[in-house]
Amino acid sequence: MNPAWAALPVWLAGYGLNVVIANGPARDSRLAKIAVPTIFGLTVLAMWELLVRGLGVPAVILPPPSQIAATFADNLGLLWRDFVQTIVKGALSGYVIGCGAAFLTALLVDRHDYLRRGLLPLGNFMAALPIVGTAPILVMWFGFGWQSKAAVVVLMVFFPMLVNTVAGLRDTSAMQRDLMHTYAASWGQTLRMLRLPAAMPFIFNGLKISTTLALIGAIVAEFFGSPTLGLGFRISTSIGQLDLGLVWSAIVVAALAGTAFFGAVSLIEKRVTFWHGSQRKG
Amino acid sequence: MSDAVASAPLTRRHRLWLPPVLAMVLALFALWYVAVVPMNVQETLTQAERAGAEVSPPTAVERRDMSNWVLVFRNLGTLGESWNLDRPRLPAPHQVAVELYDSTIKEELTGRRGIVNSGTLSNRSLVYHGLVTLNATFVGFLIGAALGVGLAIGIVHSRVMDMSVMPWAIVSQTIPIVALAPMIIVVLYSVGVQGLIPKAVISAYLSFFPVVVGMVKGLRSPDKMQLDLMHTYNASKARVLWALRLPASVPYLFASLKIAIAASLVGAIVGELPVQKGGLGARMLAGSYYGQTVQIWAALFVAAGLAALLVWLIGMAERRSLRRMGMTP
């Protein structure tokens, strides 16, 4: 029998299991909340495998997950070097520089109302623009190495981070600021004791948005030129060779890195802003 | 409210000055003009040397390894051409403006292939490339928004879908989706689909998730009291959706549509990179291959203008519909 037919019972089984768990007595437990999406993901993977094999879809169009996993395992060293080039050197350094610069600019902007009213609309405007488009220019300026990728990332994360931090620094009530004033607190003390902690949820929001932007910037910039290394390079050249297994492996690496990056920032957020409403339970 | 009161004295003190946004834009342009000098210094000095001017140090080889600022200060007299180079590393704003004019109005009105002389838009003009990108953006945006709203309705009504799909939707936000773009193009090309659709698929993919997340929030925004009221009316689920949930979700929908259309434009531009068949992305890549920096900048400005226009249009529709629904803040 054609294995494609097996996809149907697999789907029904996965769906049925999820219905039982989602409507069962333990539906609000932590385990159920992890189990249901996991079952969903596994069902999709199994159906993908069965349908691709059963319907004879050529591997140059859509390889089955098992083949992707095999390619992934065969090319661990290659993918690791790509990961270091794109994520660690390109995205991470750009992320740190961009977010740091945006934070310092935000402090400056916050001190001078004139700057704030001038830069904030501009920042909001820039945050909506397709900044990835600057990638060809920056690659031309900074060469094919990781520096140009970091530069693209800096530009991409700067404005969302700036807008969020400035909004956060203004998120204190007049009452709270007056209290600090009656304590004769200096600008620095007010910043450290009151306004930075109050701004943390906003700052982390900006940091979280920036994680994805950083990876997108680093990968897209590699489409415009890179050394023979990097996830974007791997994706575009492997497509040329119709080696879709390797393309998917590179995408898996990018996805894992993106999720881990985002997860790490959220974890730090949970530690730092434990007092905020969105982090408390119940 | 309290913020406005607190900052009132500051605003009064600055009222004599330029409007702040205008001042910042002017400052940005001034900075740009200044930056042009060190960015282009190597090229400028080579040209000055060829024209017979005294340059220090005299050969290009010696100059290559020197810092740009040192070169600027040692050759203050011979930098006049910095802003008019043919292929500058950083073009001056007026060069970009001229290129924008040349490749839109002038090309269409007087060019051999322009709309006046040939009846169709010239494939050298940014109007043509902008429209190609805009088409893909719109189609992708419509598909993405429709699918997003549909999935959000499903998620709100089915607990199973909520629990199984929603975590993946959130995880997918953290994945650099653009990495998929070249693959989608090539795969669709190999099954015979090409032209507008592959780009629109990428646009749809990028605009899909903001809409799902925003709409789920919006459809869940009616509070218990309102839902109970519908319940006492014996309203069906469809009726609750139509009369309560959908109207309540409109502000959330527009907020996410603004993000979605900007993402959709990025998707269309990135989607044009692997296939050189017109569009702003293709134009940028061609410019980077042939060292035509002015062309890249012009395409970039058109893309920025399009993004601003699209977000503004959605904002306009948002204000209109919210006002007609009586929800203006």
Interface residues (C-beta under 8 A of the other chain):
Chain A: Y15 N18 V19 I21 A22 N23 R27 A32 K33 V36 P37 I39 F40 G41 V60 I61 L62 D113 Y114 L115 R117 G118 L119 P121 L122 F125 A128 L129 P130 V132 G133 T134 P136 I137 V139 M140 W141 R170 S173 A174 M175 R177 T211 T212 L215 I216 I219 V220 F223 F224 G225 L231 G232 I235 S236 I239 L244 V247 W248 A250 I251 A254 A255 G258 T259 F261 F262 G263
Chain B: S2 D3 V5 A6 S7 L10 T11 H14 W17 P20 V21 L22 A23 M24 V25 L28 M39 R89 L90 R159 V160 D162 M163 S164 V165 M166 P167 W168 V171 Q173 T174 I175 P176 I177 V178 A179 L180 P182 M183 V186 V187 S190 V191 K258 A262 L265 V266 I269 V270 L273 P274 L280 G281 M284 L285 G287 S288 G291 T293 I296 W297 A299 L300 A303 A304 A307 A308 V311
